Amino acid sequence: MKTKSAKGSIPAVMARPKLLQRVVETIRRQRMFEPAHHVLVSVSGGPDSVALLGLLHELAPSWRLTLSAAHFNYGLRGQESDDDAEFVAHLCRRLGIRLITRRLVLPLRLGRRGGSLQERARVARYQALEEIGKSLGADRIALGHTADDQAETVLMWMLRGTATTGLGGMPPIRQGLFVRPLLGVRRADILAYLEDRHLTYRIDSSNERAVYFRNRIRRELLPVITRLAPQAVDAIGRLAEVLREENTCLEKYAAESLARLVKTAAEGTLSVDRNGLLALPPALQRRVVRSMISQTNGIGKPPSFGAVNAVLERVVHGRSGAALTVRGARVAREGDRVVFHPLRDSRPVARGGGPDSQADAGPSGEREVPIPSTVVWASTGQRIEVKLMDRHAAQQMLSGAHPARTAAFDADRFTHQLRLRGWAPGDLFSPLGLLGRRKKLQDYFTDLKVPRAERRRIPLLVAPEGILWIVGYRADHRFAVGPSTARVLVASVTGDHMPGGEG
């Protein structure tokens, strides 16, 4: 890796550049973070991450931001990797920004799959960033992906063969924690900003290697496309945004179809009404089948487009008795129903779909919570039930409900991949009634004088975007039902072990 641009530091007082104005507009429009937030910035030392750190450093005084930075040394490029770490350390010292550096040892495999070196590095990096963010109490974690990165991602998934999920590219906000303020910014604008601010950066030699598929797209394919259509990168970015929105809409319809058509039997077996499935548009048929395979096999990674199509063509459209094994699940047509059986060597996970379904515990008691379902929390014997309903039905149900035993959420504010788990150090949530102010769960339990031995027994209902409900205590403000809410997720808890929530 080599260092680029002239040496220097950001002057104390400078006019706000146009690029910073654009980034601020993106942050506000996407509600990425708010004034007085603590933002952890992932800094590799490359031009994008250095520009992101510089821009947020300029924004910090007026927004009262607390900035921290994280850098990861994989040790894959020897001295070059060590030089990157020293470069980032020097940059952060000049800017007065706290830096956390970690050396990451990549796993040989990702679960049941090998995974490319880049994929393993990405997974390890996200896990480490989340851990560091929790330890620092950071509100958001900022990543330096640009519009060019987005175009490369969309083209890569398109050439590999993917559905709209992949063509939607990288979202501006992921899991309610990771944010990408530069996702609408071209790399040329990044380089111009660095030149204007006299900021140096590093060039990763591995980005020059044609062995990586993404590198070939960046160096060979994208230049040809932009010569044919100079605004191609922006156009691909707009396409990704549209497809993400349409994918979200289709996922909502698919979730409603799952709740209506799917039933749960013993030992995690799911079945769907065949005629009802065939009555759906093909796009929803694929999504329902994909979701059922994922719920049945417990692998977590969605099945391929080919696997889903094989189930539809050979089993759903096949004769009674037709069967197929795919990604840890056996799918068979049994009369008027299509049944998804988990294979015996599949990892046990929670199952759902019926009002009386129960789940098998995962690691540390963690369980998946399908919608709808009832899950038993082993630590206390409590039964947690989740249902999806319209606003009017939810209001009727909640009118006489005990406030500590029932919680309601705007079902369109989070991804419908729910889990039950116990408290973990660093957990944060925004208590309902505190207008979005975040609080450490440890401090919340301390305020309520919950004994330490009791804390880990309390179940948390969690979505990818964050904690929805400290069961029996308080819900999260970010997912509360509001005036525009149309669909409501209602969660309730029953059982003798009610440790006296706030009622």
N, C-alpha and C positions, 0 to 999 in steps of 0.2 A: 504494500500500500504506500502511496506517496501523498505528501501534503500539498494542497493546492491553494492558490490565492495569496494575497499579501498578509503579513502579520499585522496585528493591531488589536484594539479593544473597542467596545461600543462606547462612544462618547456619552458623558453624563446627561447632556441635554441635546436632543436632536428632534427635528420635525418628524412627526409621525409619517412614515412612508405609505404610499398607496397600497402596497401589499399588506401592511399591517391593518389598514382600514378594511380591506377585503376579508382578512382573517377574522377580525372582530365582528363583521357582519355575519360571517358563517357561524361563529360561536353563538351569537345572539339568536340567529334564525333557527339553529338546530338545538338551542338550549344545552350546549355542551357543558358549560360550567357557569358559575355566578361569581360576582365580586366576593372577595374574602375567602374563596375556596383555596384548598391546598392541592396543587397539581404536581403530580410526579411525571417527569418527562423522560422517555426512553431515548437515550443518546448513544448512537453507535460511533459517531465521529464523522459520518458521511455528510454530504451537503444538506440533505433534507432534514436530518435531525438537528444539525447545528443551526440551520435557519430557524427551525421550530423553537429551539431553546432561546435564540436571540430575539425572536419576535415576542415570545412570552415574557422574556426579561424586560423588554421595552414596555410591555403592557402591564407588568406587575405593579408599578407604583400607583397608577390611576385606578386599577381594579383591586388593589390591596391583596394581591395574590401571594401565597406562600409557594415558592418553587423548590422542588427537589429534583434530582436527576439520578438515573440508574444506567449503568453500563455493564455489559456482559462480555466476558472473555472466554471464548470456547477453546482457546489454545490450539486451534486447527491450522493456523498459519504461522506458528512459531513466534519469532521476534516481531513479526508484523502485527500479530494480535496484541503483544505486550506494548508495542509502540502506540497502537490505537488507544489502549487503556490509559497510558500516560498522557496522550494528547487530550483526551476528554477530561482527565483530572486537572490538567493545566487550564483548560478552558473554564471549568467550573470554579477553580480558585480565582481566576480573574474576574468572573462575574459574581462571585460571592454566593454561589449556589451549592447547597449540600449535595454531595455525590455518594451514592452507594455503588460499589463495584463488586461484582461476583464472578467467580470462575465457574462456569457450568460444564459439567461432564454429561455429554449426550448419551441417552440410552441406546443400546444396540437395536432395539425394536420398539415400535409403538403398539402396545397391546398385542393383538394377534397378527398384526401386519408389520412388515419391516419398516416402511416409511422411508422416504428419501432423507438425505442428510439435512436439506433445507427444511423439510417438514418437521423433523425431530428437533431442530434448533428453534423453530417457531413455537412449537408446543412447549418446550422447556422455557423459552423466553417469556411467554404469556403467563405460565405458572409462577415463575419467579417474580415477574412484575406485580402480579396480584398479591403474592406474599409480602413483598416489600411495601406495596401500597397499604396493605392492612396494618403492617407494623408501624408505619409512619402516620396512620390516620388520614391518608390522602383521600380527597373527594373524587378525583378523577386521575386517570393515567393517559397522558397525551402521546400519540404515535405520529411519526413524521411521514405517513404515506401521502403521496401527491396524486394529481390527476393522471400523470403518466403511469404511476403504479396501478391505478384503477384500470386504465385501458389495458395494460399488460395482463392483469388478473382476469378481466373479462375475456380477452382473446385466448388466454391459456385454457380457461374452462370451456370455452366454446369449441376449441380444437380437440380437447380431450373427450368431449361429449357430455353435456350436462343439461339439467332442466333449468327452469327460471331461477332457482335458488342460486346456482353458480353464476348465471349471467347477471344477477343482481350485484355481483362484485362485493366490495368491502363496504359495510354500512358506516355512516359517519359516527354512530355511537354503537358500541357493542356491549351488551350485558349491563347497560346503564353505568359502566365504569370506564371503559376504554373510549377515547375520543380521537378523532382525526381532523384537526383544524385545517390542514393543508390539502384536504382531499379535492378541493376545487381549484387548486393552484398548479400551474404548469411548472415543470422543472426549469425551464428557461427563466421564469420569473424568480425562482429560488436562487439561481446562480447570479442573477442581476442584483438581488438583494444582498447576497454575500459579498459581491464585489463592491457595492455601494457602502457597506458597513465595514469593509476591510477585515472580514472574518475568514480565517483559514478553515480548511476541512480536509478530510482524508478520503482517498479513493481505494476501495476494496478491490484487490487484484482478482478475487474470485468472481467478481462481476464481469470480468473480461472473458471468462472461460465459456466456450460454446457447449460444454458438456451439460450445462443446466438448461432445461427447456425454457424457463422464463428469460434467461439471458439471450437465447436465440431469438425469442419474440422481440426483446428490447433492441437488439443490435441488428437483426435481419428483417423481421416482418414489419414492425411498427414504422421504421423509416420509409418502406415502400408504400404503406398505407397513407402516411402523411404526405408523401409526394403526390399521390393521387387525389387526396382530400386533405388540404392543410388543417382543417378544423376537426379532423377525425377524433383526436383525443377528447375534445370537449363533447363531441357527438356521442362517443361511446360512454362517457360519464353520464350524460343525460339519459341514454338508453338504460344504463344500469339503475339509475334512480327510479325510472318508470317501472322497470321490471321488479324492483324491490317492493314498490307500493302494490303492484298487482299480485305479487307473490303473497304479501301479507293478507290481502283480501281473499285470495283463494284458500289460504291456510285457515282463515276464520270459517269459511264455508265447509271445508273438510272437517274441522273440529266439530261442527254442528252435525255433519253426517255421521261421524264416528259415534257421537253421543246417541244418535237416534237408531243406528243400524247395528251397532256392535254389542255383543254380549260376552261376558267373562264366565268361563267354567273353572273347574278345579285345576290347580297346579299351573296357573298362568296361561291356559289355553283360551284363545279368543276366537269368536266366530262372527261372521257377518251374513246378513240376509242377502242371498245372491241376487234375487230380483230387485231388491232395493238398491244394491250396488250397481247393477246394470242400468238402472233408471237414471243414474247420475251422468253428467257430462264426462267424457273421457278424462279431462284434466282432473276432475275430482276423484274419479275411480283410481287413477294412479296415486294420488295423494293418500287416499284411504288405505290402499294396499301397502304403500311405502310405510305409513305410520304403523300399521298392524305388524309388519315384519320387524320393524325397529322395536316395538313394544314386546314382541314375542321372543326375539333372540337375545335381547339384553346386551348386545354388542355396543350399542350407542351410536355408531356411525351409520347413517342412512344407507339402504341398499342402492345398488346401481340402477340406472334407468333400464338396462337390459334385464336385470333380475325382476323388476316390477312388471315389465311387459311380458316376461315369460309366465309369471303367475296369472296375469290377466288372460293371455292367449291359451295357455295349456290347462289351466285349472278352472278359472272363473267361466270361460267360454267352453270348457271341455265337458265331457260327459260325466255323469255321476261316478265317483270312484277315482277320477283323475287326481294325481298327486305329484308333488314336486318338492325337493329339498333345496332351500336357498338361504345362505347366510345364517346358519344356526337355527332355522325354523323349517318345519315340515308343513306344507300347505296342501290341503286335500278338499275336494268337493264331496260333501256328504249330504245328498239329497238337495234340499233348497238352501243349504247353508255352505259357506266356504269356511273351513276351520283351520286355524293357525296354531300348530302344536310346537312348543319349545322343545328343542332337542336336549337330551339329558346332560350333555357337556356344556350347555349354555350357562353363562353366569346367572345366578338367581337375581331377579329384580322384581320390583313391585308391578303388579298388574291391576288393570281397572276396566271400567266400561259398564259395570253393573252396580246397583245400589248396595249389594252385600258382598262385593268382592273384597278380598284381603290380600296382603302382600307378603312376600318373603323379604327378609331383611338383607340389605347389602352390607358393605364394609361399615363398621362402627355403628350399626343400626340404621344406616341411611337407607331410605326407600324412595322409589319413584312413586308419583301420585298421578295416575291417569285421571282424565276428566270425562265422565263422572266416576267416582270410586269412593270406597270407604277403606281406610288403612288403619291398622292397629299399630300403635307405637309401643314397642316391647318394653321400654324402660318403665312405663307407668300403666300400661294396659288401656290407655285412652284410645278411643276410636275417632279418627278425624275423617269427616265426610266433606267432599267437594262436589258442587253442582254448578252447572251453567244455566242461567235463565235470563228472561228478559227483565227489564226494570220493574214493571208492574208486579210480576210474580215475586220478585225479590223483596219488594216493599211489603207485600202481604206476608211473606214468610218471616221477615225481620221484625214486624210490628210487635209481636209478643215474645221475641227471643231474648234470652239472657245475654247482655252485652259482652260478658267475659267469655261466653261459650260460642259466640257466633261473630263472624266478621264478613264484610262484603267488600268486593274489589271491582274496579273497572276492568272488565275482561279484555279490553283492547289496549291496555297499557303495558302488558307484559307477554312474553312468549309462553305458550301453553306446554311447557316441559317442567312440571313441578316436581319438587322433592321434599321429603321430610328429613331433617337431620338435626343433630344436636348443636349446642353452642360451641364456637371455636374462638380462640383468642384473636382479637383484631376485628371481629364482626362489628359492622356498623349498620344502623338503620335510622330512618327519619320518623320519630314517633308521631302518630296521628295526634293533631292538636297543637303541635309545635311549629306549624307552618313551614315544614321542610327542613328545619334545622337538624343536622345529623348528630347522632349520639352513639358512643361506643356501648355495645350491649353489656360489657362488663360494668360500666358506670351506671347503666340503667338498672341492672340487678342490684348493684350496691345501694342505689337510692331507695329501692324497694325492700332492702334488707333480706334479699333472697339468699339463703345459705349457699356456700360454695358447692357443697355436696349435691344440692338440689339443681344447680344451674344446668349441668350437662344432661339432666333427665328431661328438661323442658323441650318439647319439640318445636322446631322452627319450620314453617311452610315457606319454601324458597323457590323463586323463579330465576332464570338466568340473569334477569335484570336486578335482582336483589331479594332481600328478605321481605315477604309479604306480611307475615303474621308471626309474632311470638305467641304461640298457641296458649289461649287462656289469659293472655295479658294485654298486648296492644298490637294494633295493625300499623303498617307503614303509610305515612302521609302521601307518598308519591303515587300510590296505586288506589287511592281512595275514590269512591263513587262521587261524581260531580254532576253538574247540571246537564252536561252533554252526554252522559253515560247512557248507552243503549243496552249493552250486555253486561250482566253482573255475574261474577263468580262468588258464590256463597260458600263459606267454609264454616263448619261447626264441629264442636268437640263434645263427646260424651264419655262418661266413666267416673269412677269414684275418686280418682286421683286428680283433684282440682286444687292446686296449691294456693288459691286465693289471689287471682289476678286483680286488676284494678277495678273491675266491675263497672 
